[in-house]
Amino acid sequence: MSVLVFSSYRYFGIPCQAIYETLVSQIKKWRTMTGCTMGGQRCLYKLQSASVHFIVAKHTTPFKRYVDDINFRLVSYHFFTSCHVSAMSISESWYAVKDHGSNYCNLYNLMEGSGLTEARGYKEVTSDFLCTQRSSADCTVY
């Protein structure tokens, strides 16, 4: 049993191909414990499958080893010059409802770590309704 904890929408003024390449590269970069030696959870991501339209990955928390399933859906618009990304992170543990925003951070950390939060036209659309504890999430910890 799993619990949907976070979903969001992001808009970019750059092509989906660039976002796809950047996210896949970041997931691969953070596959080991190296990114977590100083704290935080920017590590232990694992790419499951990827295409320019859909990316599937997993994130394992470094200490308690909880596993979250991550999906990104990329859709081009404005004649392929812009991209809409819908993303979700789902805890595999059924009891992970109050997760301190860790599922939000799974997605945000990839976006921020890869530099995509600075990309042309970047806009995030989410809320505490879509994402449990998003407004109180501390992504330097989770």
CYANA upper distance limits for C-alpha pairs under 8 A (distance plus 0.5 A):
  1 MET  CA     92 GLU  CA      7.31
  1 MET  CA     93 SER  CA      7.50
  1 MET  CA     94 TRP  CA      5.98
  2 SER  CA     90 ILE  CA      7.23
  2 SER  CA     91 SER  CA      6.33
  2 SER  CA     92 GLU  CA      5.19
  2 SER  CA     93 SER  CA      6.22
  2 SER  CA     94 TRP  CA      5.26
  3 VAL  CA     90 ILE  CA      6.45
  3 VAL  CA     91 SER  CA      6.23
  3 VAL  CA     92 GLU  CA      7.42
  3 VAL  CA     93 SER  CA      7.67
  3 VAL  CA     94 TRP  CA      5.98
  3 VAL  CA     95 TYR  CA      8.10
  3 VAL  CA     96 ALA  CA      7.55
  3 VAL  CA     97 VAL  CA      7.52
  4 LEU  CA     88 MET  CA      8.39
  4 LEU  CA     89 SER  CA      7.51
  4 LEU  CA     90 ILE  CA      5.28
  4 LEU  CA     91 SER  CA      7.24
  5 VAL  CA     88 MET  CA      8.38
  5 VAL  CA     89 SER  CA      7.01
  5 VAL  CA     90 ILE  CA      6.13
  5 VAL  CA     91 SER  CA      7.35
  5 VAL  CA     97 VAL  CA      7.07
  5 VAL  CA    103 ASN  CA      6.86
  5 VAL  CA    104 TYR  CA      8.43
  5 VAL  CA    130 LEU  CA      8.21
  5 VAL  CA    131 CYS  CA      6.32
  5 VAL  CA    132 THR  CA      6.35
  6 PHE  CA     88 MET  CA      5.90
  6 PHE  CA     89 SER  CA      5.91
  6 PHE  CA     90 ILE  CA      7.27
  6 PHE  CA    103 ASN  CA      6.37
  6 PHE  CA    104 TYR  CA      6.26
  6 PHE  CA    130 LEU  CA      6.45
  6 PHE  CA    131 CYS  CA      4.67
  6 PHE  CA    132 THR  CA      6.96
  7 SER  CA     86 SER  CA      7.79
  7 SER  CA     87 ALA  CA      6.03
  7 SER  CA     88 MET  CA      4.69
  7 SER  CA     89 SER  CA      7.15
  7 SER  CA    104 TYR  CA      8.22
  7 SER  CA    126 THR  CA      7.77
  7 SER  CA    130 LEU  CA      6.18
  7 SER  CA    131 CYS  CA      6.47
  8 SER  CA     86 SER  CA      6.30
  8 SER  CA     87 ALA  CA      5.91
  8 SER  CA     88 MET  CA      6.99
  8 SER  CA    124 GLU  CA      7.71
  8 SER  CA    125 VAL  CA      6.51
  8 SER  CA    126 THR  CA      5.49
  8 SER  CA    130 LEU  CA      7.49
  8 SER  CA    131 CYS  CA      8.10
  9 TYR  CA     84 HIS  CA      7.68
  9 TYR  CA     85 VAL  CA      6.20
  9 TYR  CA     86 SER  CA      4.99
  9 TYR  CA     87 ALA  CA      6.85
  9 TYR  CA    124 GLU  CA      6.43
  9 TYR  CA    125 VAL  CA      5.60
  9 TYR  CA    126 THR  CA      7.02
 10 ARG  CA     84 HIS  CA      6.37
 10 ARG  CA     85 VAL  CA      5.51
 10 ARG  CA     86 SER  CA      6.83
 10 ARG  CA    122 TYR  CA      7.38
 10 ARG  CA    123 LYS  CA      5.99
 10 ARG  CA    124 GLU  CA      4.99
 10 ARG  CA    125 VAL  CA      6.55
 11 TYR  CA     82 SER  CA      8.14
 11 TYR  CA     83 CYS  CA      6.45
 11 TYR  CA     84 HIS  CA      5.16
 11 TYR  CA     85 VAL  CA      6.72
 11 TYR  CA    121 GLY  CA      7.22
 11 TYR  CA    122 TYR  CA      5.94
 11 TYR  CA    123 LYS  CA      5.61
 11 TYR  CA    124 GLU  CA      7.11
 12 PHE  CA     82 SER  CA      6.12
 12 PHE  CA     83 CYS  CA      5.68
 12 PHE  CA     84 HIS  CA      6.92
 12 PHE  CA    119 ALA  CA      7.41
 12 PHE  CA    120 ARG  CA      6.79
 12 PHE  CA    121 GLY  CA      5.17
 12 PHE  CA    122 TYR  CA      5.04
 12 PHE  CA    123 LYS  CA      7.22
 13 GLY  CA     81 THR  CA      7.04
 13 GLY  CA     82 SER  CA      4.92
 13 GLY  CA     83 CYS  CA      7.02
 13 GLY  CA    119 ALA  CA      7.96
 13 GLY  CA    120 ARG  CA      5.63
 13 GLY  CA    121 GLY  CA      4.83
 13 GLY  CA    122 TYR  CA      7.24
 14 ILE  CA     18 ALA  CA      7.50
 14 ILE  CA     19 ILE  CA      8.10
 14 ILE  CA     81 THR  CA      6.02
 14 ILE  CA     82 SER  CA      5.19
 14 ILE  CA     83 CYS  CA      6.80
 14 ILE  CA    119 ALA  CA      7.93
 14 ILE  CA    120 ARG  CA      6.97
 14 ILE  CA    121 GLY  CA      7.92
 15 PRO  CA     19 ILE  CA      7.33
 15 PRO  CA     76 SER  CA      7.38
 15 PRO  CA     80 PHE  CA      6.38
 15 PRO  CA     81 THR  CA      5.27
 15 PRO  CA     82 SER  CA      5.39
 15 PRO  CA     83 CYS  CA      6.12
 16 CYS  CA     20 TYR  CA      6.44
 16 CYS  CA     52 VAL  CA      7.28
 16 CYS  CA     53 HIS  CA      8.22
 16 CYS  CA     74 LEU  CA      6.71
 16 CYS  CA     75 VAL  CA      7.40
 16 CYS  CA     76 SER  CA      6.53
 16 CYS  CA     80 PHE  CA      8.01
 16 CYS  CA     81 THR  CA      8.42
 16 CYS  CA     82 SER  CA      7.32
 16 CYS  CA     83 CYS  CA      5.59
 16 CYS  CA     84 HIS  CA      8.37
 17 GLN  CA     21 GLU  CA      6.68
 17 GLN  CA     52 VAL  CA      6.38
 18 ALA  CA     22 THR  CA      6.60
 19 ILE  CA     23 LEU  CA      6.54
 19 ILE  CA    116 LEU  CA      8.03
 20 TYR  CA     24 VAL  CA      6.60
 20 TYR  CA     51 SER  CA      8.04
 20 TYR  CA     52 VAL  CA      6.09
 20 TYR  CA     53 HIS  CA      8.28
 20 TYR  CA     55 ILE  CA      8.23
 20 TYR  CA     74 LEU  CA      8.31
 21 GLU  CA     25 SER  CA      6.56
 22 THR  CA     26 GLN  CA      6.71
 22 THR  CA    114 SER  CA      6.93
 22 THR  CA    116 LEU  CA      8.33
 23 LEU  CA     27 ILE  CA      6.65
 23 LEU  CA    110 LEU  CA      7.34
 23 LEU  CA    111 MET  CA      7.85
 23 LEU  CA    114 SER  CA      7.32
 24 VAL  CA     28 LYS  CA      6.77
 24 VAL  CA     47 LEU  CA      7.88
 24 VAL  CA     50 ALA  CA      8.00
 24 VAL  CA     55 ILE  CA      8.23
 25 SER  CA     29 LYS  CA      6.59
 26 GLN  CA     30 TRP  CA      6.75
 26 GLN  CA    110 LEU  CA      7.05
 26 GLN  CA    113 GLY  CA      7.86
 26 GLN  CA    114 SER  CA      6.30
 27 ILE  CA     31 ARG  CA      6.92
 27 ILE  CA     45 TYR  CA      6.12
 27 ILE  CA     46 LYS  CA      6.98
 27 ILE  CA     47 LEU  CA      6.88
 27 ILE  CA     57 ALA  CA      8.33
 27 ILE  CA    110 LEU  CA      7.68
 28 LYS  CA     45 TYR  CA      7.66
 28 LYS  CA     46 LYS  CA      7.38
 28 LYS  CA     47 LEU  CA      7.32
 30 TRP  CA     34 THR  CA      7.98
 30 TRP  CA     35 GLY  CA      6.86
 30 TRP  CA     42 ARG  CA      6.82
 30 TRP  CA     43 CYS  CA      5.09
 30 TRP  CA     44 LEU  CA      6.52
 30 TRP  CA     45 TYR  CA      6.25
 31 ARG  CA     43 CYS  CA      6.23
 31 ARG  CA     44 LEU  CA      5.05
 31 ARG  CA     45 TYR  CA      5.22
 31 ARG  CA     46 LYS  CA      6.22
 32 THR  CA     43 CYS  CA      6.19
 32 THR  CA     44 LEU  CA      5.66
 32 THR  CA     45 TYR  CA      8.06
 33 MET  CA     37 THR  CA      7.22
 33 MET  CA     43 CYS  CA      5.77
 33 MET  CA     44 LEU  CA      6.48
 33 MET  CA     62 PRO  CA      7.76
 34 THR  CA     43 CYS  CA      7.14
 35 GLY  CA     40 GLY  CA      8.41
 35 GLY  CA     41 GLN  CA      7.73
 35 GLY  CA     42 ARG  CA      5.62
 35 GLY  CA     43 CYS  CA      5.44
 36 CYS  CA     40 GLY  CA      6.06
 36 CYS  CA     41 GLN  CA      6.07
 36 CYS  CA     42 ARG  CA      6.29
 36 CYS  CA     43 CYS  CA      6.20
 36 CYS  CA     62 PRO  CA      7.81
 39 GLY  CA    140 THR  CA      8.24
 39 GLY  CA    141 VAL  CA      7.10
 40 GLY  CA    139 CYS  CA      7.74
 40 GLY  CA    140 THR  CA      5.77
 40 GLY  CA    141 VAL  CA      4.70
 40 GLY  CA    142 TYR  CA      5.95
 41 GLN  CA     61 THR  CA      7.02
 41 GLN  CA     62 PRO  CA      7.07
 41 GLN  CA    140 THR  CA      8.19
 41 GLN  CA    141 VAL  CA      7.15
 41 GLN  CA    142 TYR  CA      5.87
 42 ARG  CA    109 ASN  CA      7.24
 42 ARG  CA    110 LEU  CA      8.44
 43 CYS  CA     59 HIS  CA      8.34
 43 CYS  CA     60 THR  CA      8.48
 43 CYS  CA     62 PRO  CA      7.85
 44 LEU  CA     59 HIS  CA      6.27
 44 LEU  CA     60 THR  CA      5.97
 44 LEU  CA     61 THR  CA      7.60
 44 LEU  CA     62 PRO  CA      7.47
 45 TYR  CA     57 ALA  CA      7.35
 45 TYR  CA     58 LYS  CA      6.13
 45 TYR  CA     59 HIS  CA      4.95
 45 TYR  CA     60 THR  CA      7.09
 46 LYS  CA     57 ALA  CA      5.89
 46 LYS  CA     58 LYS  CA      5.64
 46 LYS  CA     59 HIS  CA      6.88
 47 LEU  CA     55 ILE  CA      8.39
 47 LEU  CA     56 VAL  CA      6.84
 47 LEU  CA     57 ALA  CA      4.86
 47 LEU  CA     58 LYS  CA      7.11
 48 GLN  CA     55 ILE  CA      8.31
 48 GLN  CA     56 VAL  CA      5.80
 48 GLN  CA     57 ALA  CA      5.37
 48 GLN  CA     58 LYS  CA      7.62
 49 SER  CA     55 ILE  CA      6.46
 49 SER  CA     56 VAL  CA      5.69
 49 SER  CA     57 ALA  CA      7.44
 50 ALA  CA     54 PHE  CA      6.34
 50 ALA  CA     55 ILE  CA      4.84
 50 ALA  CA     56 VAL  CA      6.69
 51 SER  CA     55 ILE  CA      6.67
 52 VAL  CA     74 LEU  CA      7.49
 53 HIS  CA     73 ARG  CA      6.23
 53 HIS  CA     74 LEU  CA      5.19
 53 HIS  CA     75 VAL  CA      6.93
 54 PHE  CA     71 ASN  CA      7.66
 54 PHE  CA     72 PHE  CA      6.11
 54 PHE  CA     73 ARG  CA      5.13
 54 PHE  CA     74 LEU  CA      6.56
 55 ILE  CA     71 ASN  CA      6.15
 55 ILE  CA     72 PHE  CA      5.55
 55 ILE  CA     73 ARG  CA      7.16
 56 VAL  CA     69 ASP  CA      8.08
 56 VAL  CA     70 ILE  CA      6.25
 56 VAL  CA     71 ASN  CA      5.21
 56 VAL  CA     72 PHE  CA      7.15
 57 ALA  CA     69 ASP  CA      6.69
 57 ALA  CA     70 ILE  CA      5.54
 57 ALA  CA     71 ASN  CA      7.01
 58 LYS  CA     67 VAL  CA      7.23
 58 LYS  CA     68 ASP  CA      6.09
 58 LYS  CA     69 ASP  CA      5.20
 58 LYS  CA     70 ILE  CA      6.08
 59 HIS  CA     67 VAL  CA      6.18
 59 HIS  CA     68 ASP  CA      5.72
 59 HIS  CA     69 ASP  CA      7.16
 59 HIS  CA     70 ILE  CA      7.84
 59 HIS  CA    106 ASN  CA      7.62
 60 THR  CA     65 ARG  CA      5.90
 60 THR  CA     66 TYR  CA      5.95
 60 THR  CA     67 VAL  CA      4.96
 60 THR  CA     68 ASP  CA      6.94
 61 THR  CA     65 ARG  CA      5.24
 61 THR  CA     66 TYR  CA      5.77
 61 THR  CA     67 VAL  CA      7.07
 66 TYR  CA     91 SER  CA      8.26
 66 TYR  CA     92 GLU  CA      8.05
 66 TYR  CA     93 SER  CA      7.69
 67 VAL  CA     91 SER  CA      6.83
 67 VAL  CA     92 GLU  CA      6.30
 67 VAL  CA     93 SER  CA      7.94
 68 ASP  CA     89 SER  CA      6.78
 68 ASP  CA     90 ILE  CA      5.82
 68 ASP  CA     91 SER  CA      4.81
 68 ASP  CA     92 GLU  CA      6.03
 68 ASP  CA    103 ASN  CA      7.86
 69 ASP  CA     89 SER  CA      6.02
 69 ASP  CA     90 ILE  CA      5.55
 69 ASP  CA     91 SER  CA      6.84
 69 ASP  CA     92 GLU  CA      7.42
 70 ILE  CA     87 ALA  CA      7.95
 70 ILE  CA     88 MET  CA      6.31
 70 ILE  CA     89 SER  CA      4.95
 70 ILE  CA     90 ILE  CA      6.99
 70 ILE  CA    106 ASN  CA      8.38
 70 ILE  CA    107 LEU  CA      8.22
 71 ASN  CA     87 ALA  CA      6.06
 71 ASN  CA     88 MET  CA      5.94
 71 ASN  CA     89 SER  CA      7.06
 72 PHE  CA     85 VAL  CA      6.97
 72 PHE  CA     86 SER  CA      6.32
 72 PHE  CA     87 ALA  CA      4.92
 72 PHE  CA     88 MET  CA      7.25
 73 ARG  CA     85 VAL  CA      5.99
 73 ARG  CA     86 SER  CA      5.70
 73 ARG  CA     87 ALA  CA      6.77
 74 LEU  CA     83 CYS  CA      7.00
 74 LEU  CA     84 HIS  CA      6.32
 74 LEU  CA     85 VAL  CA      5.12
 74 LEU  CA     86 SER  CA      7.24
 75 VAL  CA     83 CYS  CA      6.08
 75 VAL  CA     84 HIS  CA      5.68
 75 VAL  CA     85 VAL  CA      6.92
 76 SER  CA     80 PHE  CA      5.51
 76 SER  CA     81 THR  CA      7.69
 76 SER  CA     82 SER  CA      6.29
 76 SER  CA     83 CYS  CA      5.01
 76 SER  CA     84 HIS  CA      6.82
 77 TYR  CA     81 THR  CA      7.16
 77 TYR  CA     82 SER  CA      5.85
 77 TYR  CA     83 CYS  CA      6.39
 77 TYR  CA     84 HIS  CA      7.83
 78 HIS  CA     82 SER  CA      6.31
 87 ALA  CA    107 LEU  CA      7.91
 88 MET  CA    107 LEU  CA      8.05
 89 SER  CA    103 ASN  CA      5.85
 89 SER  CA    104 TYR  CA      7.62
 89 SER  CA    106 ASN  CA      7.53
 89 SER  CA    107 LEU  CA      7.63
 90 ILE  CA    103 ASN  CA      7.39
 91 SER  CA     96 ALA  CA      6.81
 91 SER  CA    103 ASN  CA      7.78
 97 VAL  CA    132 THR  CA      7.77
 98 LYS  CA    132 THR  CA      7.59
 98 LYS  CA    133 GLN  CA      7.76
 99 ASP  CA    103 ASN  CA      7.81
 99 ASP  CA    132 THR  CA      8.36
 99 ASP  CA    133 GLN  CA      8.06
100 HIS  CA    133 GLN  CA      6.54
100 HIS  CA    134 ARG  CA      8.48
100 HIS  CA    136 SER  CA      7.75
100 HIS  CA    137 ALA  CA      6.26
100 HIS  CA    138 ASP  CA      8.15
100 HIS  CA    142 TYR  CA      8.06
101 GLY  CA    105 CYS  CA      6.71
101 GLY  CA    131 CYS  CA      8.20
101 GLY  CA    132 THR  CA      6.94
101 GLY  CA    133 GLN  CA      5.48
101 GLY  CA    134 ARG  CA      5.77
101 GLY  CA    136 SER  CA      7.48
101 GLY  CA    137 ALA  CA      5.00
101 GLY  CA    138 ASP  CA      7.73
101 GLY  CA    139 CYS  CA      8.40
101 GLY  CA    142 TYR  CA      7.77
102 SER  CA    106 ASN  CA      6.60
102 SER  CA    137 ALA  CA      7.56
102 SER  CA    139 CYS  CA      7.88
102 SER  CA    142 TYR  CA      5.58
103 ASN  CA    107 LEU  CA      7.42
104 TYR  CA    108 TYR  CA      6.65
104 TYR  CA    131 CYS  CA      7.21
104 TYR  CA    134 ARG  CA      6.70
104 TYR  CA    137 ALA  CA      7.93
105 CYS  CA    109 ASN  CA      5.95
105 CYS  CA    137 ALA  CA      7.66
105 CYS  CA    138 ASP  CA      8.14
105 CYS  CA    139 CYS  CA      5.67
105 CYS  CA    142 TYR  CA      6.52
106 ASN  CA    110 LEU  CA      7.21
106 ASN  CA    142 TYR  CA      8.23
107 LEU  CA    111 MET  CA      6.91
108 TYR  CA    112 GLU  CA      6.44
108 TYR  CA    139 CYS  CA      8.14
109 ASN  CA    113 GLY  CA      6.05
109 ASN  CA    139 CYS  CA      7.33
110 LEU  CA    114 SER  CA      6.45
111 MET  CA    115 GLY  CA      6.84
111 MET  CA    116 LEU  CA      5.59
111 MET  CA    117 THR  CA      6.29
112 GLU  CA    116 LEU  CA      6.42
112 GLU  CA    117 THR  CA      5.75
112 GLU  CA    118 GLU  CA      8.37
115 GLY  CA    119 ALA  CA      7.44
116 LEU  CA    122 TYR  CA      7.92
117 THR  CA    122 TYR  CA      6.51
117 THR  CA    123 LYS  CA      8.46
118 GLU  CA    122 TYR  CA      7.21
126 THR  CA    130 LEU  CA      6.64
126 THR  CA    131 CYS  CA      7.54
127 SER  CA    131 CYS  CA      6.44
127 SER  CA    134 ARG  CA      7.38
127 SER  CA    135 SER  CA      8.15
128 ASP  CA    132 THR  CA      5.86
128 ASP  CA    133 GLN  CA      6.42
128 ASP  CA    134 ARG  CA      5.92
128 ASP  CA    135 SER  CA      6.92
133 GLN  CA    137 ALA  CA      6.60
137 ALA  CA    142 TYR  CA      8.14
138 ASP  CA    142 TYR  CA      6.67
